[in-house]
Amino acid sequence: MIDDKYYRYAAEQMERASREKKKYNGYKDKPERICFYTGRPYAERHEVFPGRPNRQISIEYGFQVDICPEKHRELQDNITPWAKAENQKWRSTYERAYIDRLMDEGEREEDALQSWMRLIGRNYIEELIPR
């Protein structure tokens, strides 16, 4: 049976969620963005980790790549073998960088991986196995 305490908690969470401002990639510096693959200007910013919470995390932690619109669509659709391989490469690269940064700050690799799993929820490096 759902009680009054649940409804108060749910209302508090909804209020908190509505107060949190969503992060987004603006267009102010778009002319200076250069595509990683083609070198063309006016690149779009690709968030490496998709999905509502992970996109926000990608923006907050800088898990992003500047790429031209054509490559961006291909990576977002994730249909071609190239896009699948590139997405996996970027995800494992950013995971490794995150784990290495935590290890430089004194954490053990296992603890850094657990921190990553709490942040993103998925491991992209095959050699690492979460506990």
JODA-V477068 format. One record per run of one state. SS is the DSSP state (A for helix, B for strand, O for the rest). FROM is the first residue (numbers start at 0). TO is the last residue. If there is no record, write none. Layout:
ss/from/to
SS/FROM/TO
SS/FROM/TO
//
This chain:
ss/from/to
O/0/2
A/3/18
O/19/28
A/29/31
O/32/32
B/33/33
O/34/39
B/40/40
O/41/42
B/43/46
O/47/50
A/51/60
O/61/62
B/63/66
O/67/67
A/68/76
O/77/79
A/80/103
O/104/107
A/108/118
O/119/130
//
